[in-house]
């Protein structure tokens, strides 16, 4: 996975932040109190030798259809990053939520002999074989977010830290409740899709972090990552719990529905933490007029970083801040906590729900 393949094609499956930004993103899952440090700037071509135009690179790109804000931001980040380089030809295929159509689209990019592929698969397991087909054909694949189970199916993986999201949310909620002197709190968790490994990782990180404060989740329900389900699930939970101390909602897109239900119920005795880092959520946090007090990031800038990595891989380059000669095989972005104190710094990286 770490060998370079100059002049050969490869796939990038996710979104990534700027190549230089990747270094600061590779941190541990131990997220304690909110960090007000200035985040990585919006994706931009990094200064230095790697930014100098080089050999022409054709980057094939495939992602799901934009059925919510985060996915839409993935494609936009990839497009914007590609435009920064005169030596990059960006070759996207039609986005789709149909597995077979995405497989066919990726196969068309393989047949076109692109230099590299960037792929955010609808399902890593089901697109594993077509990604392997690309790698076997000498086209490096940059796998974004939803990982292919076979490491021979991708050259580099880049994605967010789902477990770290839960840890960040758990520490924020746990510390806030401890500071308020709350004992035996009622803590609710609104998941995305409960059967997905990413959701299970988020929930485990949340439970593990809460446990360090002696707390646990009182009730948990999934809301399918949609506004409508967010409204329905939140309504049910509000009716079932007459007193609530804190809520963690995994996804800011579905959070629009969650917040609508909370407003409709006229409840404000608790505080809420969101997930993913939408611009909508950050503006609400800045205004500080409702229950939403923080969100933990899972930034779609990973797609921009994936494009940058794909370019470096195709040109046989490494990351200039590292001693190694080639791009790493795996890059995990950290989950950062956005509060009223630092929302202005993170807002440029937010996506519109």
C-alpha positions in Angstrom: 0.0 0.0 0.0 2.9 2.3 0.6 4.7 1.9 -2.7 4.4 4.7 -5.2 3.1 4.2 -8.7 4.3 7.1 -10.9 2.3 7.7 -14.0 -0.4 5.2 -13.0 -4.0 5.7 -12.1 -5.5 5.6 -8.6 -8.8 6.3 -6.9 -9.4 8.7 -4.0 -12.5 7.7 -2.0 -13.0 10.4 0.5 -12.5 14.0 1.3 -9.3 15.3 3.0 -8.0 18.6 4.3 -4.8 20.2 2.9 -1.8 17.9 2.7 0.1 20.0 5.3 -3.0 20.0 7.5 -3.0 16.2 7.7 -0.1 16.2 10.1 -1.9 18.2 12.8 -5.0 16.0 12.2 -3.3 12.7 13.1 -3.7 12.9 16.9 -5.0 10.5 19.5 -8.5 9.9 20.6 -7.9 11.4 24.0 -10.0 14.6 23.6 -10.5 16.3 26.9 -11.8 19.9 27.3 -12.7 21.9 24.3 -9.7 23.2 22.5 -9.9 26.8 21.4 -6.8 26.6 19.3 -7.1 27.9 15.8 -8.0 25.1 13.4 -6.5 24.3 10.0 -7.4 27.0 7.4 -9.8 26.2 4.6 -8.3 23.9 2.0 -5.6 25.7 0.1 -2.6 24.7 -1.9 0.3 24.4 0.5 3.4 26.4 -0.1 6.6 24.7 -1.0 8.1 22.3 -3.6 5.0 20.1 -3.6 2.9 23.0 -4.8 5.0 23.6 -7.9 3.2 22.3 -11.1 4.5 18.9 -12.1 3.4 16.0 -14.3 -0.2 16.2 -15.5 -2.5 14.0 -13.3 -6.0 12.8 -14.1 -7.9 12.2 -10.9 -11.1 10.2 -11.1 -13.7 10.9 -8.4 -16.7 9.0 -7.2 -19.0 9.7 -4.3 -22.6 9.1 -3.2 -25.4 11.5 -4.2 -25.7 14.6 -2.1 -28.8 13.6 -0.1 -27.6 15.7 2.9 -25.3 18.6 3.6 -22.2 16.6 4.6 -22.1 14.6 1.3 -22.7 17.7 -0.7 -19.7 19.3 1.0 -17.6 16.3 0.2 -17.9 16.8 -3.5 -17.5 20.6 -3.3 -14.3 20.2 -1.3 -12.9 17.8 -3.8 -13.8 20.1 -6.8 -12.4 23.2 -5.1 -9.1 21.4 -4.2 -8.7 20.1 -7.8 -9.1 23.7 -9.2 -6.1 24.8 -7.2 -3.7 22.9 -9.4 -2.9 23.5 -13.1 -1.5 20.0 -13.4 -4.7 18.3 -12.2 -7.6 17.2 -14.5 -10.6 16.4 -12.3 -12.7 13.6 -13.8 -15.8 13.1 -11.6 -18.6 10.5 -12.4 -22.3 11.0 -11.7 -22.9 10.7 -7.9 -25.3 7.9 -7.0 -26.7 6.1 -4.0 -27.1 2.9 -6.0 -24.3 0.4 -5.3 -24.3 -1.1 -8.8 -24.3 2.3 -10.5 -21.3 3.4 -8.4 -19.5 0.2 -9.3 -20.2 0.8 -13.0 -19.1 4.4 -12.7 -15.8 3.4 -11.1 -15.2 0.8 -13.8 -15.7 3.5 -16.4 -12.9 5.5 -14.7 -10.7 2.4 -14.7 -11.3 1.9 -18.5 -10.5 5.6 -19.0 -7.1 4.9 -17.4 -7.2 7.8 -15.0 -3.9 8.2 -13.1 -5.5 7.9 -9.7 -9.0 7.3 -8.2 -10.5 9.1 -5.2 -13.5 7.1 -3.9 -16.0 7.7 -1.1 -18.0 4.4 -1.5 -21.6 4.1 -0.6 -20.5 0.9 1.1 -16.9 -0.1 1.5 -17.6 -3.8 1.6 -19.7 -3.8 -1.6 -17.3 -1.7 -3.6 -14.2 -3.5 -2.3 -13.8 -5.6 -5.4 -14.0 -2.8 -8.0 -11.4 -0.8 -6.0 -9.2 -3.9 -5.9 -9.7 -4.1 -9.7 -8.3 -0.5 -10.0 -5.3 -1.3 -7.8 -4.6 -4.4 -9.8 -4.7 -2.4 -13.0 -2.0 -0.1 -11.5 -4.4 2.8 -10.6 -3.8 3.9 -7.0 -7.0 4.3 -5.0 -7.4 7.0 -2.3 -10.2 5.6 -0.1 -12.2 8.3 1.7 -14.0 7.7 5.0 -15.9 4.4 4.5 -13.0 2.0 4.4 -12.6 -0.9 2.0 -12.0 -4.1 4.2 -9.2 -5.3 1.9 -6.0 -3.2 2.3 -5.0 -4.3 -1.2 -8.0 -2.3 -2.5 -6.5 1.1 -1.6 -3.2 2.9 -1.6 -4.2 5.4 1.1 -7.2 5.8 3.4 -8.2 9.1 4.8 -11.2 9.7 7.0 -12.6 11.0 10.3 -12.4 9.5 13.8 -15.8 8.2 14.7 -14.6 6.8 18.1 -13.0 10.2 18.7 -16.2 12.0 18.0 -17.9 10.1 20.8 -14.9 10.7 23.1 -15.1 14.5 22.4 -18.8 14.6 23.0 -18.6 12.5 26.1 -15.8 14.6 27.7 -17.7 17.9 26.9 -20.9 16.6 28.5 -19.2 14.8 31.4 -17.1 17.8 32.4 -20.0 20.2 32.0 -22.2 18.1 34.3 -19.4 17.6 36.8 -18.7 21.3 36.9 -22.4 21.9 37.6 -22.4 19.4 40.4 -25.0 17.2 38.7 -25.2 13.6 40.0 -27.1 10.8 38.3 -27.8 12.8 35.1 -30.3 11.9 32.5 -28.1 11.7 29.3 -29.8 10.9 25.9 -28.0 9.8 22.8 -29.5 10.3 19.3 -27.6 8.1 16.8 -27.5 8.1 13.0 -28.0 4.6 11.7 -27.5 2.2 14.6 -26.4 -0.8 12.4 -23.4 1.1 10.8 -19.9 0.4 12.3 -19.3 4.2 12.3 -22.3 4.7 14.5 -21.2 1.9 16.9 -17.8 3.5 17.1 -19.3 6.9 18.0 -21.5 5.3 20.7 -18.6 3.4 22.2 -16.4 6.5 22.4 -19.2 8.4 24.0 -19.9 5.6 26.6 -16.1 5.2 27.3 -15.7 9.0 27.9 -18.8 9.3 30.1 -17.6 6.4 32.2 -14.5 8.4 33.3 -16.9 10.8 35.0 -19.0 8.0 36.5 -21.9 8.6 34.0 -23.7 6.5 31.5 -26.3 6.9 28.7 -29.8 6.8 30.0 -31.5 6.2 26.6 -30.4 5.8 23.1 -32.3 5.9 19.8 -31.2 6.2 16.1 -32.6 8.8 13.7 -31.3 7.6 10.3 -29.4 10.8 9.5 -32.5 12.6 8.3 -34.3 15.7 9.4 -37.7 14.0 9.5 -36.4 11.1 11.7 -34.5 13.6 13.9 -37.8 15.3 14.6 -39.7 12.1 15.3 -37.0 10.5 17.5 -36.5 13.7 19.5 -40.2 14.1 20.0 -40.5 10.5 21.4 -37.5 10.9 23.7 -38.8 14.3 25.0 -42.1 12.7 25.8 -40.5 9.7 27.5 -38.2 11.8 29.7 -39.7 14.6 31.7 -36.3 15.7 33.0 -33.2 15.7 30.8 -29.7 16.9 31.6 -27.8 16.5 28.3 -28.3 15.2 24.8 -25.7 14.1 22.2 -27.0 14.1 18.7 -24.5 12.3 16.3 -25.3 14.4 13.2 -25.9 18.1 12.6 -28.0 17.4 9.5 -30.5 15.3 11.4 -30.0 17.9 14.3 -32.1 20.4 12.4 -35.1 18.1 13.1 -34.0 17.4 16.6 -33.8 21.1 17.4 -37.2 21.7 15.8 -38.8 19.1 18.1 -37.1 20.6 21.1 -38.4 24.1 20.2 -41.9 22.7 19.6 -41.9 21.1 23.0 -40.7 24.2 24.7 -37.9 22.4 26.6 -34.7 24.1 27.6 -33.7 22.5 30.9 -30.8 20.6 29.3 -27.9 21.3 26.9 -27.1 19.5 23.6 -24.0 18.6 21.7 -24.1 18.1 17.9 -21.9 16.1 15.6 -20.0 16.7 12.3 -19.6 20.5 12.5 -22.2 22.1 10.2 -22.2 25.8 9.7 -25.8 25.9 10.8 -24.9 24.3 14.1 -21.9 26.7 14.6 -24.1 29.7 14.0 -26.6 28.5 16.6 -23.7 27.9 19.0 -22.4 31.4 18.4 -25.8 32.9 19.0 -26.1 31.0 22.3 -29.9 31.4 22.4 -30.9 27.7 22.5 -29.9 24.4 24.0 -27.1 23.7 21.4 -23.8 24.5 23.1 -21.2 22.5 21.1 -20.6 20.3 18.2 -17.8 17.8 17.5 -16.2 17.8 14.1 -16.2 15.2 11.3 -15.1 17.5 8.6 -15.9 17.0 4.9 -12.6 18.8 4.1 -11.2 15.3 4.1 -12.2 15.2 0.4 -10.0 18.2 -0.4 -7.2 16.5 1.4 -7.8 13.3 -0.6 -7.4 15.2 -3.8 -4.1 16.6 -2.6 -2.9 13.2 -1.6 -4.0 11.7 -4.9 -1.9 14.3 -6.8 1.2 13.6 -4.6 0.8 9.8 -5.0 0.4 10.1 -8.8 3.5 12.3 -9.1 5.6 10.0 -6.8 5.9 12.6 -4.1 5.7 12.5 -0.3 4.4 15.0 2.2 6.9 17.8 2.7 6.7 18.0 6.5 7.4 14.2 6.9 10.8 12.6 6.5 9.4 9.6 4.6 9.5 9.7 0.8 5.9 8.7 0.2 2.4 9.5 1.4 1.3 7.5 4.4 -1.0 4.5 4.0 -3.6 5.7 6.6 -4.5 9.2 7.9 -7.1 9.7 10.6 -8.4 13.2 11.2 -9.0 14.3 14.7 -12.5 15.3 16.1 -12.4 18.8 17.5 -14.9 20.4 19.9 -16.5 23.6 18.7 -18.0 25.9 21.3 -19.1 29.6 21.5 -15.5 30.5 22.3 -14.0 29.1 19.1 -17.0 28.8 16.7 -15.8 31.8 14.6 -12.5 30.1 13.9 -14.2 26.9 12.7 -17.1 28.4 10.8 -15.1 28.7 7.5 -14.8 24.9 7.6 -18.5 24.2 8.3 -20.9 22.8 5.7 -24.5 23.9 5.1 -27.1 21.4 6.3 
